[in-house]
Amino acid sequence: MIILFIAFMIIGWAVQSKLKSKFKKYSATPLSSGMSGKEVAEKMLTDHGITQVRVISTPGKLTDHYNPKDMTVNLSPEVYEGRNISAAAVAAHECGHAVQHATAYKWLQMRSQMVPVVSVSSKMLNFIFLAGMFGMGILHIFTMDMVILAVIFFQAMITLFSVITLPVEYDASHRAIAWLEHADVAQQHEIEGANDALKWAARTYLVSAIAAITYLAYYVLMFLGNRD
């Protein structure tokens, strides 16, 4: 298990490093239209007939997200104010989630419904691992099979969430690029750069999903092996 964890840490680090280098590269490339991330987001929302969603700036770095609860597209300062390819790509991607919400995209709805379940599952997994690591007596009232089954259940919820996240993120990027191609916001070479950056962003979710599936398979095999 430790080997798997380290392996995915290395893979995740490699993908994140590549992603950061891509965004750094395209952050240094001005957008020919001169539009800021805020302006790009507002135009994309308007072009899709979405008037109830606000575009706001949120503190931090890589904090960009769409919040379906208060219907806001939250952009980090460098994206909100940025007038480059990276800012346009991120702004359009987050608006892609707003479009998904407005059109009742089923995968986004499923992911949103799973958020509370995944939150509880993550907390329970952490508790079980910490209890096992520090020898907390509470686990002794359960058999090993019961503990492993609990781990499998909670990991299955996390895995399902990770898998459902994939079509949500890829679709948001697809919507973003499709809109950029017809919105007179960027030239073709700029759109290609935005697409390149978003592809690497999506790969971080792909690595997370593969890792979750691998961990789940490991726990299932552990359970089956413990019964032999």
C-alpha positions as CSV (number, residue, x, y, z in Angstrom):
1,M,0.0,0.0,0.0
2,I,2.8,2.4,0.9
3,I,4.4,1.7,-2.5
4,L,1.2,2.5,-4.3
5,F,0.8,5.7,-2.3
6,I,4.3,6.8,-3.1
7,A,3.9,5.9,-6.8
8,F,0.7,8.0,-7.2
9,M,2.3,10.8,-5.2
10,I,5.1,10.9,-7.7
11,I,2.8,10.7,-10.7
12,G,0.5,13.4,-9.2
13,W,3.5,15.6,-8.6
14,A,4.8,15.2,-12.2
15,V,1.4,16.1,-13.6
16,Q,1.0,19.1,-11.3
17,S,4.5,20.3,-12.3
18,K,3.6,20.0,-15.9
19,L,0.3,21.8,-15.4
20,K,2.1,24.7,-13.5
21,S,4.6,25.0,-16.3
22,K,1.9,25.2,-18.9
23,F,-0.1,27.8,-17.0
24,K,3.1,29.8,-16.4
25,K,3.8,29.7,-20.1
26,Y,0.4,30.8,-21.2
27,S,0.1,33.4,-18.4
28,A,3.0,35.1,-20.2
29,T,1.1,35.2,-23.5
30,P,-1.3,38.2,-23.8
31,L,-4.8,37.6,-25.1
32,S,-5.1,39.4,-28.5
33,S,-8.6,40.8,-27.5
34,G,-7.1,42.3,-24.3
35,M,-10.0,41.0,-22.3
36,S,-9.6,40.1,-18.6
37,G,-10.6,36.8,-17.1
38,K,-13.6,38.6,-15.6
39,E,-14.7,40.0,-18.9
40,V,-14.3,36.6,-20.6
41,A,-16.4,34.9,-18.0
42,E,-19.1,37.6,-18.2
43,K,-19.2,37.4,-22.0
44,M,-19.5,33.6,-21.9
45,L,-22.3,33.7,-19.4
46,T,-24.2,36.4,-21.4
47,D,-23.7,34.4,-24.7
48,H,-25.4,31.4,-23.0
49,G,-28.2,33.5,-21.7
50,I,-27.1,33.1,-18.1
51,T,-27.9,36.3,-16.2
52,Q,-28.3,35.2,-12.6
53,V,-24.6,34.1,-12.1
54,R,-22.1,36.6,-10.8
55,V,-18.4,36.7,-11.5
56,I,-16.4,37.5,-8.4
57,S,-12.8,37.5,-7.3
58,T,-11.8,35.1,-4.6
59,P,-8.5,35.3,-2.6
60,G,-5.7,32.8,-3.1
61,K,-4.0,31.0,-6.0
62,L,-5.7,28.2,-8.0
63,T,-8.9,28.9,-6.0
64,D,-11.0,29.2,-9.2
65,H,-14.4,27.4,-9.0
66,Y,-18.1,27.6,-9.7
67,N,-20.4,27.6,-6.7
68,P,-23.8,26.3,-7.6
69,K,-25.2,27.2,-4.2
70,D,-24.9,31.0,-4.5
71,M,-24.5,30.8,-8.3
72,T,-21.1,32.6,-8.5
73,V,-18.1,32.0,-10.7
74,N,-15.2,32.5,-8.3
75,L,-11.9,33.5,-10.0
76,S,-8.5,33.9,-8.3
77,P,-7.0,37.4,-8.6
78,E,-4.5,36.4,-11.3
79,V,-7.3,35.0,-13.4
80,Y,-9.9,37.7,-12.6
81,E,-7.5,40.5,-13.6
82,G,-5.3,38.5,-16.0
83,R,-5.4,39.4,-19.7
84,N,-3.7,36.3,-21.0
85,I,-4.4,32.8,-22.4
86,S,-4.3,31.1,-19.1
87,A,-6.8,33.5,-17.5
88,A,-9.2,33.1,-20.5
89,A,-8.9,29.3,-20.3
90,V,-9.7,29.1,-16.6
91,A,-12.5,31.7,-16.7
92,A,-14.2,29.9,-19.6
93,H,-13.7,26.5,-17.9
94,E,-15.4,27.7,-14.7
95,C,-18.2,29.2,-16.8
96,G,-18.5,25.8,-18.4
97,H,-19.7,24.5,-15.0
98,A,-22.2,27.3,-14.8
99,V,-23.5,26.3,-18.2
100,Q,-23.7,22.7,-17.0
101,H,-25.7,23.9,-14.0
102,A,-28.1,25.9,-16.2
103,T,-28.7,23.0,-18.5
104,A,-29.1,20.4,-15.7
105,Y,-26.1,18.4,-16.9
106,K,-26.7,15.0,-15.2
107,W,-23.1,14.3,-14.2
108,L,-22.8,17.7,-12.4
109,Q,-26.0,17.0,-10.6
110,M,-24.8,13.5,-9.5
111,R,-21.5,15.0,-8.3
112,S,-23.2,17.7,-6.3
113,Q,-25.5,15.2,-4.7
114,M,-22.5,13.1,-3.6
115,V,-20.5,15.9,-2.0
116,P,-22.0,15.3,1.6
117,V,-21.5,11.5,1.3
118,V,-17.8,12.0,0.1
119,S,-17.1,14.4,2.9
120,V,-18.3,11.9,5.5
121,S,-16.5,9.0,3.8
122,S,-13.2,10.9,3.8
123,K,-13.6,11.8,7.5
124,M,-14.4,8.2,8.4
125,L,-11.5,6.8,6.4
126,N,-9.1,9.2,8.2
127,F,-10.6,8.1,11.6
128,I,-10.2,4.4,10.8
129,F,-6.6,4.8,9.6
130,L,-5.6,7.0,12.6
131,A,-7.3,4.6,15.0
132,G,-5.5,1.7,13.5
133,M,-2.2,3.6,13.4
134,F,-2.3,4.6,17.1
135,G,-4.0,1.4,18.3
136,M,-7.2,3.0,19.5
137,G,-9.3,0.4,21.3
138,I,-12.5,1.4,19.6
139,L,-11.6,-0.7,16.5
140,H,-11.2,-3.8,18.7
141,I,-15.0,-4.2,19.1
142,F,-15.1,-5.0,15.4
143,T,-13.7,-7.9,13.5
144,M,-11.0,-7.3,10.9
145,D,-13.5,-8.2,8.1
146,M,-15.9,-5.6,9.4
147,V,-13.2,-2.9,9.5
148,I,-12.0,-3.7,5.9
149,L,-15.6,-3.8,4.6
150,A,-16.1,-0.3,6.1
151,V,-13.0,0.9,4.4
152,I,-14.1,-0.6,1.1
153,F,-17.5,1.1,1.4
154,F,-16.1,4.6,2.2
155,Q,-13.4,4.2,-0.5
156,A,-16.0,3.1,-3.0
157,M,-17.9,6.4,-2.4
158,I,-14.7,8.4,-2.9
159,T,-13.9,6.4,-6.0
160,L,-17.4,6.9,-7.5
161,F,-17.1,10.6,-6.9
162,S,-13.7,10.7,-8.6
163,V,-15.0,8.8,-11.6
164,I,-18.1,11.0,-11.9
165,T,-15.9,14.1,-11.7
166,L,-14.1,13.1,-14.9
167,P,-17.0,13.8,-17.4
168,V,-17.8,16.9,-15.4
169,E,-14.4,18.4,-15.8
170,Y,-13.8,17.2,-19.4
171,D,-17.2,18.5,-20.5
172,A,-16.6,21.9,-18.9
173,S,-13.3,22.3,-20.8
174,H,-15.0,21.1,-24.0
175,R,-17.7,23.8,-23.6
176,A,-15.0,26.4,-22.8
177,I,-13.0,25.7,-26.0
178,A,-16.1,25.4,-28.2
179,W,-17.2,28.8,-27.0
180,L,-13.8,30.4,-27.4
181,E,-13.7,29.2,-31.0
182,H,-16.8,31.1,-31.9
183,A,-16.8,34.1,-29.5
184,D,-14.1,36.3,-31.2
185,V,-12.3,36.4,-27.9
186,A,-9.1,34.7,-29.0
187,Q,-7.2,33.8,-32.1
188,Q,-6.7,30.2,-33.2
189,H,-3.2,29.8,-31.8
190,E,-4.4,31.2,-28.5
191,I,-7.3,28.7,-28.4
192,E,-4.8,25.9,-29.0
193,G,-2.8,27.1,-26.0
194,A,-6.0,27.3,-23.8
195,N,-6.9,23.8,-24.9
196,D,-3.4,22.5,-24.1
197,A,-3.6,24.1,-20.6
198,L,-7.0,22.7,-19.9
199,K,-6.0,19.2,-21.0
200,W,-3.2,19.1,-18.4
201,A,-5.7,20.4,-15.8
202,A,-8.0,17.5,-16.6
203,R,-5.2,15.0,-16.3
204,T,-4.9,15.8,-12.6
205,Y,-8.5,14.6,-12.1
206,L,-7.6,11.5,-14.2
207,V,-4.7,10.6,-12.0
208,S,-6.9,11.0,-8.9
209,A,-9.6,8.7,-10.3
210,I,-7.0,6.1,-11.3
211,A,-5.5,6.3,-7.8
212,A,-8.9,5.9,-6.2
213,I,-9.8,2.9,-8.3
214,T,-6.4,1.3,-7.5
215,Y,-6.8,1.8,-3.7
216,L,-10.4,0.4,-3.9
217,A,-9.1,-2.7,-5.7
218,Y,-6.3,-3.1,-3.1
219,Y,-8.8,-3.1,-0.2
220,V,-11.1,-5.6,-2.0
221,L,-8.2,-7.9,-2.6
222,M,-7.2,-7.5,1.1
223,F,-10.7,-8.5,2.2
224,L,-10.7,-11.5,-0.1
225,G,-7.3,-12.5,1.1
226,N,-8.3,-12.1,4.7
227,R,-11.1,-14.6,4.2
228,D,-8.9,-17.3,2.8
